[in-house]
């Protein structure tokens, strides 16, 4: 990433007022009353970003919590040797950059729009106050963080001990389950710069991911296209993900 913290590029549009209907699509707010969602909506704003825009940078003050309404966002960490690792892909209805709401001083990673996106941004101090006043919101946040901790532990285990083919297979299956669209040929995963992003998601290199995907394409396990991958043989991919052989 060549941009520096505080130098957010063009592609950020003028904020707009949020409505209760916008918040009804956000997972953390679905269990709240309409009146509570209206209160939260008044405390925040809708932000619109173009594809490729940065919402915040690692190390910047964590002044807002973000809730994705439309599009997709990647959360990235840059290692000391300059390699980007995707920590998480954010889908509509999910929270990201919420660290300021539970006491964090700065964002632990960078957020970039993978599509044209709409985001509900809530000031961190307002988010903290709302969690204090609405225990059901606090419980929803705890469940969200617990789920993310389990995912993080699984990712760490994969990166430490699993072969790269198994990591790539598991990642494709997770993406298919989370964002895949069913087609006659199998689940279709739409992902900008798919090979580069798979490398970042799996802690691998672009060369390795390209080699593995080309081999799987040749074997008709997948069909790799521009910014999309179709899983054409899910059974075989599961066998690779679980490190099983055809005879086991």
C-alpha positions as CSV (number, residue, x, y, z in Angstrom):
1,X,0.0,0.0,0.0
2,X,1.6,3.2,-1.1
3,X,-0.8,5.6,0.7
4,X,0.2,6.9,4.1
5,X,-2.1,7.1,7.1
6,X,-4.2,10.2,7.0
7,X,-3.9,10.5,3.2
8,X,-7.2,8.9,2.2
9,X,-7.5,9.0,-1.6
10,X,-10.4,10.2,-3.8
11,X,-13.5,8.0,-3.9
12,X,-15.1,9.1,-0.6
13,X,-18.5,10.7,-1.1
14,X,-20.4,13.2,1.1
15,X,-22.0,11.5,4.2
16,X,-25.7,11.1,4.4
17,X,-28.2,10.5,7.2
18,X,-29.0,6.9,8.1
19,X,-32.4,5.5,8.5
20,X,-33.7,2.7,10.7
21,X,-34.3,0.5,7.6
22,X,-30.5,0.7,6.9
23,X,-29.7,-0.6,10.3
24,X,-32.2,-3.4,10.1
25,X,-29.8,-5.2,7.7
26,X,-26.9,-5.1,10.2
27,X,-26.4,-8.3,12.1
28,X,-25.6,-6.7,15.4
29,X,-28.8,-4.6,15.3
30,X,-31.3,-7.2,14.2
31,X,-32.4,-8.1,17.7
32,X,-32.9,-4.5,18.8
33,X,-36.2,-2.7,18.8
34,X,-37.1,-0.3,16.0
35,X,-36.9,2.6,18.5
36,X,-33.3,1.6,19.5
37,X,-32.3,1.3,15.9
38,X,-33.7,4.8,15.2
39,X,-31.6,6.1,18.1
40,X,-28.5,4.5,16.7
41,X,-29.2,5.7,13.2
42,X,-29.4,9.3,14.5
43,X,-26.0,8.9,16.1
44,X,-24.2,7.8,12.9
45,X,-24.1,8.5,9.2
46,X,-24.0,6.7,5.9
47,X,-20.7,6.9,4.0
48,X,-20.2,5.9,0.3
49,X,-16.8,4.8,-1.0
50,X,-15.7,4.0,-4.5
51,X,-14.0,0.7,-5.3
52,X,-10.3,0.9,-4.2
53,X,-10.8,3.6,-1.6
54,X,-9.3,3.2,1.8
55,X,-11.7,3.7,4.8
56,X,-8.9,3.8,7.4
57,X,-5.3,2.8,7.9
58,X,-3.5,0.6,10.4
59,X,-2.3,2.8,13.3
60,X,-4.8,5.6,12.8
61,X,-7.0,6.7,15.8
62,X,-10.0,4.4,16.0
63,X,-12.6,7.1,16.0
64,X,-15.5,5.2,14.3
65,X,-17.0,1.8,14.1
66,X,-18.1,0.7,10.7
67,X,-21.0,-1.5,9.5
68,X,-21.1,-2.6,5.9
69,X,-24.4,-2.1,4.1
70,X,-23.5,-3.0,0.5
71,X,-20.4,-4.3,-1.3
72,X,-17.3,-6.0,0.1
73,X,-14.3,-4.7,2.2
74,X,-11.0,-6.3,2.8
75,X,-9.1,-5.9,6.1
76,X,-5.4,-6.0,5.5
77,X,-2.2,-6.1,7.6
78,X,1.2,-5.3,6.1
79,X,4.1,-7.4,7.5
80,X,7.5,-5.9,8.2
81,X,8.8,-7.2,4.9
82,X,6.0,-5.4,3.0
83,X,3.8,-8.4,2.3
84,X,0.0,-7.8,2.6
85,X,-2.1,-10.4,4.4
86,X,-5.9,-10.3,4.2
87,X,-7.1,-10.8,7.8
88,X,-10.8,-10.8,6.9
89,X,-13.2,-10.2,4.1
90,X,-16.2,-8.1,5.3
91,X,-19.7,-8.9,3.9
92,X,-22.9,-6.8,4.1
93,X,-24.3,-6.8,7.6
94,X,-21.0,-7.2,9.3
95,X,-19.1,-4.8,11.7
96,X,-15.5,-3.8,11.1
97,X,-13.1,-1.3,12.6
98,X,-15.0,-1.4,15.9
99,X,-12.0,-1.5,18.1
100,X,-12.6,2.0,19.4
101,X,-16.0,1.0,20.8
102,X,-14.3,-1.5,23.2
103,X,-11.4,0.6,24.2
104,X,-8.8,0.3,21.4
105,X,-6.9,3.5,20.7
106,X,-6.0,2.8,17.0
107,X,-7.1,0.6,14.1
108,X,-5.1,-2.7,14.1
109,X,-5.3,-3.1,10.3
110,X,-6.3,-1.3,7.1
111,X,-9.7,-1.4,5.4
112,X,-10.1,-1.1,1.6
113,X,-13.3,-1.2,-0.5
114,X,-13.3,-4.1,-3.0
115,X,-16.5,-2.7,-4.6
116,X,-18.5,0.5,-4.6
117,X,-19.7,0.3,-1.0
118,X,-22.1,1.9,1.5
119,X,-21.2,1.9,5.2
120,X,-22.9,3.0,8.4
121,X,-20.2,4.8,10.4
122,X,-20.8,5.3,14.2
123,X,-18.5,7.3,16.4
124,X,-16.6,5.1,18.8
125,X,-17.7,6.9,21.9
126,X,-21.4,6.6,20.8
127,X,-20.9,2.9,20.1
128,X,-19.5,2.4,23.6
129,X,-22.3,4.4,25.2
130,X,-25.0,2.4,23.3
131,X,-23.4,-0.9,24.5
132,X,-23.6,0.4,28.1
133,X,-27.3,1.4,27.7
134,X,-28.5,-1.6,25.7
135,X,-27.3,-4.9,27.2
136,X,-28.7,-6.9,24.3
137,X,-26.3,-5.0,22.0
138,X,-23.4,-5.8,24.3
139,X,-24.3,-9.5,24.2
140,X,-24.5,-9.4,20.4
141,X,-21.0,-7.8,20.3
142,X,-19.6,-10.5,22.6
143,X,-21.0,-13.3,20.4
144,X,-19.5,-11.6,17.3
145,X,-16.1,-11.3,18.9
146,X,-16.2,-14.9,20.1
147,X,-16.9,-16.1,16.6
148,X,-14.1,-14.0,15.2
149,X,-11.7,-15.4,17.8
150,X,-12.6,-19.0,16.8
151,X,-12.0,-18.0,13.1
152,X,-8.7,-16.4,13.9
153,X,-7.5,-19.5,15.9
154,X,-8.4,-21.7,12.9
155,X,-6.6,-19.4,10.5
156,X,-3.5,-19.4,12.7
157,X,-3.5,-23.2,12.9
158,X,-3.8,-23.4,9.1
159,X,-1.0,-21.0,8.5
160,X,1.3,-22.8,10.9
161,X,0.8,-26.5,10.1
162,X,-1.1,-27.1,6.9
163,X,0.1,-27.6,3.3
164,X,-0.6,-24.7,1.0
165,X,-3.0,-26.8,-1.2
166,X,-5.1,-27.5,1.8
167,X,-5.1,-23.9,2.9
168,X,-6.2,-22.8,-0.6
169,X,-9.0,-25.5,-0.7
170,X,-10.3,-24.6,2.7
171,X,-10.3,-20.9,1.9
172,X,-12.2,-21.5,-1.4
173,X,-14.8,-23.6,0.5
174,X,-15.2,-20.9,3.2
175,X,-15.7,-18.2,0.6
176,X,-18.2,-20.4,-1.3
177,X,-20.2,-21.0,1.8
178,X,-20.2,-17.3,2.8
179,X,-20.5,-15.4,-0.5
180,X,-20.8,-18.0,-3.2
181,X,-23.6,-17.9,-5.8
182,X,-25.0,-21.2,-7.0
183,X,-24.7,-21.8,-10.8
184,X,-25.4,-24.9,-12.9
185,X,-21.7,-25.6,-12.8
186,X,-21.2,-25.1,-9.1
187,X,-20.7,-22.3,-6.5
188,X,-19.3,-19.2,-8.1
189,X,-17.0,-17.0,-6.0
190,X,-16.6,-13.4,-7.2
191,X,-13.4,-11.8,-5.8
192,X,-11.5,-8.9,-7.4
193,X,-7.9,-9.8,-8.2
194,X,-8.9,-13.4,-7.1
195,X,-5.4,-14.9,-7.3
196,X,-3.7,-12.1,-5.4
197,X,-6.4,-12.1,-2.8
198,X,-6.2,-15.8,-2.3
199,X,-2.5,-15.5,-1.8
200,X,-3.1,-12.8,0.9
201,X,-5.8,-14.9,2.5
202,X,-3.7,-18.1,2.7
203,X,-0.4,-16.6,3.6
204,X,1.1,-17.8,0.3
205,X,2.6,-16.2,-2.8
206,X,0.9,-15.2,-6.1
207,X,3.1,-17.7,-7.9
208,X,2.1,-20.6,-5.7
209,X,-1.6,-19.8,-5.8
210,X,-1.5,-19.4,-9.6
211,X,0.3,-22.8,-9.9
212,X,-2.3,-24.6,-7.7
213,X,-5.3,-23.0,-9.3
214,X,-4.0,-23.8,-12.8
215,X,-3.5,-27.4,-11.8
216,X,-7.0,-27.6,-10.3
217,X,-8.4,-26.0,-13.4
218,X,-6.7,-28.6,-15.6
219,X,-8.2,-31.4,-13.4
220,X,-11.7,-29.8,-13.6
221,X,-11.9,-29.1,-9.9
222,X,-12.5,-25.4,-10.5
223,X,-12.9,-23.0,-13.4
224,X,-10.7,-20.0,-12.8
225,X,-11.8,-16.8,-14.6
226,X,-11.2,-13.1,-14.3
227,X,-12.0,-12.1,-10.8
228,X,-14.1,-15.2,-10.3
229,X,-13.7,-18.9,-9.5
230,X,-16.3,-21.6,-10.0
231,X,-16.0,-24.7,-7.9
232,X,-16.9,-27.5,-10.3
233,X,-16.0,-30.5,-8.2
234,X,-16.7,-29.6,-4.5
235,X,-16.3,-33.2,-3.4
236,X,-12.7,-33.4,-4.6
237,X,-12.0,-30.0,-3.1
238,X,-13.3,-31.1,0.3
239,X,-11.0,-34.2,0.1
240,X,-8.0,-31.9,-0.4
241,X,-9.2,-29.5,2.4
242,X,-9.5,-32.4,4.8
243,X,-6.3,-34.0,3.6
244,X,-8.1,-37.2,2.6
245,X,-7.4,-39.7,-0.2
246,X,-9.9,-41.3,-2.4
247,X,-9.5,-44.6,-0.6
248,X,-9.8,-43.2,2.9
